[in-house]
């Protein structure tokens, strides 16, 4: 079984700033909520924990790991999307025209193309899916959406389909998902 958790809250989440690869730590509330999540999932059998290497995810993994006492492996493939020059800017200041331009040409903003993100997420899932262990993954909203896309659509990436059907899926801090035996991503409401 694969369990996936989005990292805890940061000040930039509250300020609605685009985080991407910017390495922001959890805030006090994020720490408290991660502690609460650790209590909620304490009865799960977890064999290993893999986290994004970014602070907000790794801190979340460390807090949760107090219940499991496992080594935490970091994996850069689990990083949030790189938003390039849009990182640190509030959502209110990024006009629909800027988002549209960004979605058409992320490289213009020194950001990752979504297909690059798809390829790193596909590689990660393929590496762990045949594992017989119960794995806890701590990552970000963008990679969780991309995991869902990959599990539902397979090996090839269609940017228009991703933007239309997956980009707007709401994923809150510390939402828990499970990849079941049939490789479906299911939200778990503890």
N, C-alpha and C positions, 0 to 999 in steps of 0.2 A: 504494500500500500504506500502511496505517496501522498503526503500532506503538504499543502502549500499555504503559507501565511504571508500576507503583506506586512511590511514593517510598521512599527508604531509611529505615532504622530511627531512631527517636527514643527518648529516655529514657522518654517516656510509653508507647511501644509495650511496652517491657520491663516497666514498672510496670502495664501493662494499664489505663491511664487512657483514658477516652473523649476523643478529641482534637477532632473536629469542626472548627469554624472557629478554634479556639485556635491561634495561630501559633507552633508549636514547631519548633525547628531540629533538624537531624540530629545524632546523637551520633557519637562517634569510629568506632564500628563501622558506622554508617550511611554515613559518608563513605568508609570502606574498601570496603564492599560496592558502593557506587555507582561507585567507581573500577574495581572488578572487572567490574561490568556494562558499563562503558564499553569495557573491553578485549574483552569477549565480543561486543559488537555493533559493534565498530570497522569491520568490513568491510561493514556495511549501507550502502546508498546512502540518505542522509537529505537531503532538500531543505529541510525546515524543522522547527523544534522549537516546540511549544506546551506551556506548563506552567500548572498551577494557580498562582495568585499567592501561595499560602501557602508559608512558608519551607521546610518539609520537602520539598515538591515542587520548588520553584524551585532550591534548593541541589542536589538530585539532578540536575536538568536542567543546571545549570551544570557540574557535575562530568563528566557524560556529554558535554557539548558541547565539552570540551577535545579530544575526538577528531574533532569535526565542524566546529567553528569557524563556527557559524551564529548569527544573531540569535535570541534566545529571546523568543517572544511569550508574554505571560501572558494568561490568560482566566479570569475569575472563575466562569464556568460550570463549570469543572473542579474547583472547591472540593469538599472533603469535605462530607457532610451536616452541617448545623448541628444539634447535639444540645442547644442551649440551656443550661438550668441543669444538665444532666447532664455537661457538659464538665468535665474535670479529675477526675472521680470514678472510682475504680477499678471494674472490672467486678464484683469480688467484693462491693462495697457496693451495687451496683444489683441489687436483688432481682428475681426473676421477676415479682412483682406490679408493681414499678415499671416494668419493661420492658413488661409488658402494658398498663399505663396509658399509657405513652409511645407505644406502637404504636397505641393507640386514639385518642389525642388529643395529638399532638406540640405543638400550639399551647399547651397547658396548661404546657408546659416551656419556652416561648419558642423552640421549635425549628421547623425547616422541616417542612412536610408533604411526604411522599414524592412526591406528584403535582407539587409545585413543583420538586423535584429532577429528576423525570422530564422536565418541560418544559424545563429549562435544558440537560439532557444531550441531549435530542432536538434542540433548537435547534443545539447545538454540532455534533453528528454530521451534521445536515443541511447545515450550513455547509461542512463539510470533505469530505464523502463523494464529491462529484463532482469534487474536485480531482485532477489528474493527478500530483501530487507525492507523494513518499514522506515522510510526516509522522510524527514521533516525538512522542507525547503523554505527558506526565508528570503523573500525577494521584494519586488516592487509592482505597482499596478500595471505598468506597460508590459513587462514580461509575462504576467499572469494572463492578460488579454491575448498575448501572442501564443502562449501555451494552449489556451482554449482554441484559438484559430487553428493551430497546427493539429491538435487532436481531432478537430471536426473536419478539416479540409485536406489533410495529408501533406505530401512532400513538396507540392508546388505552391508558390506564393502569388496571390492576386491582390495588388495594392488597393484597387478600387473596392473590392469585396471587403478587405480589412477595414478600410476607412468607413464604408457604409454600414457594416454590421458589427464591428468589434471595437472600434476606437472609442465609442461613447459608452461602453459598458461601465457602469459605476462599480468601483472596487474601493471599499473603505479601508482605512488603517486597521490592521489586525483582522481583516476578514480571513476566514479559514476555508480552504478548498481541499477536496480529496480527488485524486485520480484513482478511479476504481479499477477492478480487474479487466473491464472491457475498454479501458483507456478513455473514459469519459471524465470530464472535469465537472465536479459537482460542488456547489457552495454548501457549506455546512453551517447551520445556525445553532451554535451551542447555547 
